[in-house]
């Protein structure tokens, strides 16, 4: 028996989920760039140019407290008070944080729940679609909307890299989703076999993923110690509403660009997938969320006055 130790800190879960080797039920065409006989790891063509004008967009969230809300019929509902933020890092010879936005919300199924105002923070009320809607998913949706707002507020840039899959409405030319963790595998077993054979800096051929918004996608291996077949592997995706030749060129240019931003184990517990601009942005956004102990104390003070 052999085993390999994952480089990611266990505090962040695992980059490869239990179902990552199980084929997704999504409609996938794996043969848009190469047929099965030509499916193999792809290196970077000679003289491929770097992308030198990138905007990395990401968001963070934090649940401040679970709350109980009594409505007009004396029915008690559970809600959450949460803080979330989004911003970007513009990398074009230098790196600078732009458009950092912070929001605080009360998420509950109570239709007429008022906002909660405390000494330090105002929590805007957000109502779940029904009593069964997962409030954390509603929080995630609002954070995604804020990320989209940040990306839309920035002027023209060469390429916008969104941390995570492209959300509905984000799939546009000039935007790429950067997926660090794998909950399921896309394409037939051949795809997963080629992923495990990728060398550092190599990618798979392009796949076409079906859904509400068709996307082109591919897997890529960042610089890392090859302890197991999926080490340092990320998946990228972009809209299919553009010529395939443009996507192939984009994939090749990202193959020479992203390794410049790959983190190292001694610097980041999620190396190499958590790129330095994204990791730095997350730290800055979490700082802007405020002191959690102070927010909790102010929530308790406000609750005592109701």
C-alpha distance (Angstrom), angle and dihedral (degrees) to the residues before:
residue distance angle dihedral
X1 . . .
X2 3.82 . .
X3 3.78 130.0 .
X4 3.79 137.8 -175.1
X5 3.79 128.8 -151.4
X6 3.80 116.2 -128.6
X7 3.81 112.9 -124.0
X8 3.82 93.1 -140.6
X9 3.79 116.9 96.2
X10 3.84 109.4 -107.3
X11 3.82 87.2 -129.6
X12 3.82 86.3 77.7
X13 3.80 97.0 46.5
X14 3.79 117.3 -123.4
X15 3.80 128.7 -50.0
X16 3.81 89.6 -138.6
X17 3.81 115.0 57.2
X18 3.79 124.7 -147.8
X19 3.83 89.7 -102.8
X20 3.81 95.4 44.6
X21 3.79 91.3 106.5
X22 3.82 92.8 48.4
X23 3.79 115.7 93.8
X24 3.80 114.1 -107.8
X25 3.80 118.5 -119.2
X26 3.81 89.5 -131.0
X27 3.79 117.8 114.9
X28 3.82 106.6 -98.9
X29 3.79 131.8 -178.6
X30 3.81 106.3 -166.6
X31 3.80 96.0 177.5
X32 3.82 103.2 68.6
X33 3.83 95.0 105.8
X34 3.79 100.6 22.1
X35 3.80 135.5 8.8
X36 3.79 121.4 -122.9
X37 3.80 93.8 -89.7
X38 3.82 91.3 56.0
X39 3.79 97.6 42.6
X40 3.81 105.7 123.5
X41 3.82 140.3 125.0
X42 3.79 111.0 -66.3
X43 3.77 124.2 -145.0
X44 3.78 125.7 -158.4
X45 3.82 116.3 -80.9
X46 3.79 115.4 -118.5
X47 3.81 116.7 -87.4
X48 3.81 93.5 17.9
X49 3.81 106.6 162.7
X50 3.79 126.1 -129.0
X51 3.79 123.1 -114.3
X52 3.79 103.5 -118.5
X53 3.82 102.1 177.5
X54 3.82 111.1 60.8
X55 3.79 133.8 157.0
X56 3.82 114.9 -160.1
X57 3.82 112.4 -159.5
X58 3.80 124.4 -166.8
X59 3.78 142.3 151.8
X60 3.80 138.3 -149.9
X61 3.77 132.5 -158.7
X62 3.78 137.8 -167.8
X63 3.80 131.0 -171.2
X64 3.79 106.8 -134.5
X65 3.81 98.6 -173.4
X66 3.77 145.4 -18.2
X67 3.78 109.3 -121.3
X68 3.79 136.8 -167.1
X69 3.80 117.2 -137.3
X70 3.81 123.7 -164.9
X71 3.80 113.2 -154.9
X72 3.81 128.7 -154.2
X73 3.81 91.4 -82.3
X74 3.79 91.3 54.2
X75 3.81 90.3 -110.3
X76 3.78 111.8 146.9
X77 3.81 118.9 -135.6
X78 3.77 130.4 -177.2
X79 3.78 120.8 -126.3
X80 3.77 139.2 165.6
X81 3.77 132.9 -127.3
X82 3.78 109.7 -147.6
X83 3.78 142.2 171.4
X84 3.78 122.7 -145.5
X85 3.78 136.6 173.8
X86 3.78 141.4 -176.6
X87 3.77 135.4 -167.7
X88 3.75 145.3 145.5
X89 3.79 141.0 -116.4
X90 3.79 114.7 -143.0
X91 3.80 111.9 -152.1
X92 3.81 115.2 -169.2
X93 3.81 107.4 134.3
X94 3.82 87.6 -42.7
X95 3.79 132.5 39.0
X96 3.79 123.3 -127.2
X97 3.80 134.3 167.3
X98 3.80 112.6 -120.1
X99 3.80 136.5 -176.7
X100 3.84 98.2 7.2
X101 3.81 107.6 -175.6
X102 3.82 127.0 -173.6
X103 3.81 126.9 -165.5
X104 3.81 134.3 178.7
X105 3.79 121.5 -156.9
X106 3.79 145.1 -178.5
X107 3.81 108.2 -141.9
X108 3.80 116.9 -165.1
X109 3.83 143.5 133.3
X110 3.82 91.7 -115.5
X111 3.81 108.2 113.3
X112 3.80 96.7 -155.3
X113 3.80 98.5 34.4
X114 3.81 108.1 144.7
X115 3.79 121.3 -134.9
X116 3.78 117.2 -94.6
X117 3.77 116.3 -121.5
X118 3.78 118.5 -166.4
X119 3.76 134.2 176.0
X120 3.80 91.3 -91.0
X121 3.81 110.1 16.6
X122 3.81 137.4 37.3
X123 3.83 114.0 -147.0
X124 3.81 112.0 -154.3
X125 3.82 113.7 -145.3
X126 3.81 118.3 -113.4
X127 3.81 118.3 -176.3
X128 3.80 123.6 -144.7
X129 3.80 116.4 -127.3
X130 3.81 90.3 -119.3
X131 3.78 139.9 -10.5
X132 3.81 91.0 -91.5
X133 3.80 97.3 54.1
X134 3.77 111.9 114.8
X135 3.80 105.9 -114.8
X136 3.79 92.2 -151.2
X137 3.82 88.5 57.7
X138 3.79 89.6 52.3
X139 3.80 88.5 51.2
X140 3.81 89.4 49.6
X141 3.81 90.1 50.8
X142 3.81 92.3 52.2
X143 3.79 90.8 48.5
X144 3.81 89.4 51.1
X145 3.80 90.3 51.2
X146 3.79 89.2 52.0
X147 3.81 90.7 50.4
X148 3.80 89.3 52.4
X149 3.81 89.8 49.1
X150 3.80 90.8 52.2
X151 3.80 92.4 48.8
X152 3.80 90.6 48.4
X153 3.80 93.4 49.8
X154 3.80 93.5 58.8
X155 3.78 120.0 90.4
X156 3.78 124.7 -122.3
X157 3.82 114.7 -41.8
X158 3.77 131.8 169.3
X159 3.82 96.3 -112.7
X160 3.80 136.4 -8.1
X161 3.82 114.5 -142.8
X162 3.81 111.5 -161.4
X163 3.80 116.0 -159.8
X164 3.80 104.5 -123.6
X165 3.80 132.2 9.2
X166 3.78 118.3 -30.4
X167 3.78 107.0 -95.8
X168 3.80 122.4 -135.7
X169 3.78 107.9 -69.1
X170 3.83 94.2 19.4
X171 3.81 96.1 85.9
X172 3.79 100.3 105.2
X173 3.82 134.8 131.2
X174 3.79 109.0 -85.3
X175 3.82 93.6 37.5
X176 3.80 128.8 94.5
X177 3.79 128.7 -172.7
X178 3.81 113.5 -137.8
X179 3.83 111.8 -156.1
X180 3.82 115.9 -166.4
X181 3.81 99.1 177.6
X182 3.78 130.9 49.3
X183 3.80 120.6 -141.2
X184 3.82 94.2 168.0
X185 3.79 139.5 2.5
X186 3.78 125.0 -110.2
X187 3.78 123.5 -141.3
X188 3.81 133.4 9.6
X189 3.82 124.3 -42.1
X190 3.82 90.0 -87.3
X191 3.81 89.1 69.3
X192 3.80 92.8 54.6
X193 3.79 90.5 46.5
X194 3.82 91.8 53.5
X195 3.83 91.4 46.5
X196 3.81 90.5 59.2
X197 3.83 89.4 50.4
X198 3.80 96.0 52.5
X199 3.77 115.5 122.6
X200 3.81 122.3 -144.4
X201 3.80 108.0 -69.5
X202 3.81 94.3 15.8
X203 3.78 128.3 119.6
X204 3.79 137.9 -163.8
X205 3.79 122.3 -112.4
X206 3.82 115.5 -87.6
X207 3.82 121.3 -80.5
X208 3.81 126.9 -159.1
X209 3.82 113.1 -135.4
X210 3.79 118.5 -160.9
X211 3.80 126.6 -146.3
X212 3.79 139.8 100.2
X213 3.79 87.1 -35.7
X214 3.81 116.9 23.0
X215 3.80 113.3 -129.9
X216 3.77 137.1 -169.0
X217 3.81 111.9 -134.6
X218 3.80 140.8 178.1
X219 3.81 140.6 174.4
X220 3.81 123.1 -119.6
X221 3.82 134.1 -175.5
X222 3.80 118.9 -136.2
X223 3.82 123.2 -153.3
X224 3.81 108.8 -74.0
X225 3.79 144.9 121.5
X226 3.82 106.4 -72.9
X227 3.79 97.2 -129.5
X228 3.80 93.4 149.4
X229 3.79 138.9 0.8
X230 3.81 97.4 -89.8
X231 3.82 97.4 41.7
X232 3.80 112.2 137.1
X233 3.81 93.2 -1.9
X234 3.79 119.3 147.9
X235 3.79 130.9 176.5
X236 3.79 122.8 -135.5
X237 3.78 128.8 -164.3
X238 3.79 139.1 -176.7
X239 3.78 136.7 172.5
X240 3.79 119.4 -69.6
X241 3.82 88.7 -142.7
X242 3.80 91.3 98.2
X243 3.80 136.4 65.8
X244 3.79 115.1 -72.4
X245 3.82 89.7 -131.8
X246 3.82 89.3 60.8
X247 3.82 90.7 51.1
X248 3.82 91.8 49.6
X249 3.80 89.4 51.9
X250 3.81 90.4 47.4
X251 3.82 92.0 49.6
X252 3.80 90.9 51.2
X253 3.81 93.3 47.6
X254 3.82 91.0 48.9
X255 3.81 88.2 50.6
X256 3.80 89.9 63.7
X257 3.82 95.3 36.5
X258 3.82 106.9 46.3
X259 3.84 96.5 58.4
X260 3.82 87.3 65.3
X261 3.82 88.4 65.6
X262 3.82 99.6 39.0
X263 3.80 112.7 125.5
X264 3.80 125.7 -129.7
X265 3.79 127.3 -127.9
X266 3.80 94.1 -114.9
X267 3.82 89.7 54.6
X268 3.80 104.8 38.4
X269 3.83 131.8 25.7
X270 3.83 89.4 -143.6
X271 3.80 96.4 51.9
X272 2.92 134.3 -172.8
X273 3.81 98.4 6.7
X274 3.81 96.1 53.2
X275 3.80 97.8 77.2
X276 3.81 117.1 -142.9
X277 3.84 95.1 -114.1
X278 3.81 90.9 50.8
X279 3.81 93.9 45.7
X280 3.80 91.6 48.9
X281 3.80 91.5 47.3
X282 3.80 91.6 50.7
X283 3.81 91.1 53.4
X284 3.80 92.1 49.3
X285 3.81 93.2 47.3
X286 3.81 92.7 48.2
X287 3.80 89.1 51.8
X288 3.80 88.9 54.0
X289 3.82 92.7 52.7
X290 3.80 89.2 76.7
X291 3.79 135.0 -126.2
X292 3.84 108.5 -41.8
X293 3.81 93.6 -152.6
X294 3.81 91.5 52.0
X295 3.81 91.2 48.0
X296 3.81 91.8 48.9
X297 3.81 91.2 50.0
X298 3.78 91.8 50.1
X299 3.83 90.9 48.5
X300 3.80 90.7 53.3
X301 3.81 90.7 48.5
X302 3.81 90.7 51.3
X303 3.82 92.0 47.1
X304 3.81 91.4 52.1
X305 3.81 89.4 58.2
X306 3.82 95.3 54.1
